[in-house]
């Protein structure tokens, strides 16, 4: 479920940034020819796109934070329930990293 939310938020964020880039490019192309109200309308559209992108970025950050906290809680629970297995796993990973580091 969290993976689906994160994926959807990432897709929305990418779409919003693509829209923002497109609007900015249009603004640059039309800056010389637009006058008054037209320029104001285009700037308002760009501002709205930027606000949507910021909101989506905030939602993505919240989702990632929740997933990180869930991973930390699951890890703490596992280590509390299986302390000796956790020590053994940590020692094994440390040993393998040590072997890899000394081979270079």
N, C-alpha and C positions, 0 to 999 in steps of 0.2 A: 504494500500500500504506500509506504513512504517513498519507495523507488519510483512508483508511478507518479506521485505528486512532484518529486524532484525532476523527473523527466519532462513532465508537462510544464513545470515552471521554467526549465531551461529552454524548452522550445518557444515558449511565450517570450522569454527574455531575448532570444535571438531574433525573433520576428520583430519585436519592438525596436531593437537596435538597428535592424535592417531598414525599418521604416524611418527611423531617425536619420540614418545616413542618406537615404533617398530624399527625404524632405530637405536636408541640408544642401545636398547637391542641387536640387531644384532652386533653392533660395540663391545659391551662388550663381546659377545660370541666369536667373531672372532679375537679379539685383539691378542691372543696368536699365532694364525696360519697365520694371514695375514702379508704380507711383502710389503714394499715399495708402489708400484702403487695401489695395491688392497686397502690398508688402506687409501691412499689419496683419492681414488674414493669414498669409503664409507663415509669418512669425508665430502667430497664435497656434497654428497647426503643429509647428515644430515644438513649441512649448508643451503642448498636450502630449505629443509623442515622448518627449523627455520625461514628463511626469509619470506616464505609464511605464516607461523603462525603469525608472527609479523604484516604483512600487513593486514591479516584478522582481527586481534585484533584491529588494528587502524581503519579499516572500521566499525567494530562493535561499537567502541567507538564513532565514528562520527555519526552513526545512532542513538545511544542512546542519544547523546547530542542533535541532531535535534529533537527527540521525546520529550525530556525534555523541550526544548525551546518552542515547539508547545504547550505543556501542560501549561506552565507558561503563554504564550500569551493568550490562551483560558480562563484561570482562571482570568487573569487581565481584559480581555474583559467582562467576565460575572460579575465580581465584579463592574466594572465601570457602566455597564448597570443596575444592580440590587443591589444597595448598601444596602438597608434595608433587603432584603432577605438574602444577604450574612452575615450581622450582626446576623440575626436570626438563620441562619444555624450554624454559629460559636458558638453562645451562646448555642444552643441545643447540639452540639457536646461537648462543654466544660462541660455542665451540666452532660451529660452521663458519660464522663470520670471521673468527680468528684465523681459521685455515685459509679462507679466501683472501684475507688481508695480508697474510705472510707470503702468499704465492706471487704477489706483485712485486 
